[in-house]
Amino acid sequence: MTRPVTVGVDGSPAGLAAADWGAREAQLRGAPLRLVHAWEWQPYAHAPPAGPADSRRWSEEVPRQVTTQLRRRYPDLDITADLLTGPPSEVLREASREAELLVIGSVSVGRLAGFLLGSVAMATVAHAERPVVLVRAPRADEDEHPGQRPATTPPRQVVVGLDLGRPCDQVIRFSFEAAELRAAALLLVHGWNPPGYYGVHTIGSDSIWAADIKAMHAEDLRKVLLPWREKYPAVDVVEQAVVGQPAGHLLDAAAAADLVVIGRRTPSPRAAPFRIGHIAHAVLHHCPAPVAIVPHD
């Protein structure tokens, strides 16, 4: 049975952007689309409506309205909508277990500040067992959703950040599949930030040490990707081994990306509830493109 692309919707512009992105992704994958809205009565929340009965009715309308909009735009897509009861982060994590991937929205807070990830998004990203895609809501000066150009415009590329010091087969597989589905180029970025004991004068960007280290990491990257290139021969692959802050290089590449992919280590039971790693944190809060977070061992 084909797993659905599942989208968390809440009636916000970010939720609508996520739903539209999820619908297109479901079409690409030949998968059904499942919309999920979590209802939890909170008597002190400053949100409409005021009472539990009205709140329930409002929540029931959210997935219905989104479904109606999407069916107009994607008449051939198999769409289901569910209203589930419980804390939103728990509902979304549970729903993601049966999904090919989970899609949720993020909110822009300005060009310099980046994007806001609330506690629900952070908890979901940190603990979901399946890939999670964060889609930002468009700014008022934008005419389209990021990563959702018209069908006549060819896609540019999928960008993935790799840490070769850890197992990353799940991240690589997801990235190659995403690029193949989109007929897009795949840019793989492996960044290595030198330890402090090298010193800034020892390994400057123009030094021979930097060139040697880049060459070494480029060879490591080539070896890791060789079997994947053979498995996905139709994917145009570009390898980039760089010295410096990995998050910075990823964000630079994201300006020309349809999708950015990063990994997240599966947390231990004792891990902090919102811990996702500093690179993932920086990319999620500042990347203009949709970001897929892929859990791995």
Phi, psi and omega in degrees: 000132182289128176290143178278160162275120185254136181235131172275120181242144181222009179088355181274163175302324178295320178294323178292320177297319179296319180296318179294317178297317180297324179296317179293322179294320178298319177299316179300321184272353185064036184244157173287161178249131178241124175262135182232129174237128182263129178248128177215117182287123178233102188298340183255007180287139180268065180217149178288152354267185192277324185250166183297323180294314178295321179298318180296315180297319179298318180295325179294329182285332184302302180295329179295314182294318179295319178299316179300315180297316183291325180293332175291321184276330184229072188296337183266001184273135176281110186239130171236155180224134182232135170259116183244150184255132177144173176303131187306317182295322178290320179297316182292319179296320179294318180295327183292336182298331181259008186253155170291319172200161180247137182240130176223163185260157173230160189246132176286136176240020177123158184297323183274321184285333178095224186233146184265126173249111179287179183296326179296312181296316182297315180294323180292313179299319186289337189231358178294143181273347180243165178302142178238133178249127175263122180244127182276149174287144180291148173286167183296334182268008179255144181262349185211165179284141177302139180075007183232059178287164180304153185298336181282347180268123182294143178293155182267285181198158169259133181246134179228137174261130183240138171249103186287351178280357181226155176302133184217025181300321180298320181292315180296315181299313180301318184293315179296319179296319180296318179293319180296318180299324184268357188052043184250158172289155179240117177258117180254120184250120174245110181257139179234117180263114185297143177299159183298333185289348174291324180080146184292335182272347181272325185228058176290168186296338182256005185279160178293330178298316180299319180295318180296317181293319177298319179296320180296314181289328176296321178292319177299318180295319180300316181295319180296322187273347184305310179294332180285324175299321180290326181285329181237070185294339182281348183273126176280113188253134173239126180257137182222107175257123188228152174258130180135188182295117182302320182299321179296317179294322178296317181294325176297317181290334184294340180298336180244030187247144168276331182205138174247133183242131176225157179263160175218124179294139177297123186286154172282161180302337182267000183293154177299146187299329184249016186284121179230358182095147187289328179290312178300320180300313182295317181294316182297325184273348186227354182282128180284340182269161171302141183239127175259128178251116186251117179288145177211165183291000000 
